[in-house]
């Protein structure tokens, strides 16, 4: 079945540094990728929708200059957390939707646990 | 806007017990409804879905029926196993017809099955 690979699975960084998270669709082309953030014991909150070759659409309240999203190809989207702070520590999950039918299912990556010290 | 409400957890059951996890939603139009499961340290996996009223989604012994009149999509399983221990998320998509866009999720219900 369709697989979405997310890397790294876990990262620890110092406050003020930037961290890049990759989301790859391994056996299908993804026109649209979604980035979610999940706080402990909370639901997934959609942060942004990324379409290949165009700017990402951010949800209300998400700082686009802090969470940079690039979707340069049909198989790769990246989320860069810039100048990370401890409050950015969270579980980030991407999902991808295939080309073609809008009934294409959504496939999730395994998530990235970010800890900012 | 769209919203999903599901029962608070954790839900602790003994093996072979009957499971119900309630889910109700608020949405405009005719959303598609989903249940996702998240095992420890992993991403979400689609468990089942329903795209229109009265549809029943089923998978791995789990099932849920899209009830438009009660705006509900309760998850049920007749006999749970220890391996079913996970967090279960109810979700809806804003489009009708089965498309899964940026989904709206409930808060998740942590299910613990004891042997």
Interface residues (C-beta under 8 A of the other chain):
Chain A: X4 X6 X9 X32 X34 X41 X42 X43 X44 X45 X46 X49 X59 X93 X95 X97 X102 X103 X104 X105 X106 X108 X109 X110 X111
Chain B: X4 X36 X41 X42 X43 X44 X45 X46 X89 X95 X97 X98 X99 X100 X101 X102 X103 X104 X105 X106 X107 X108 X110
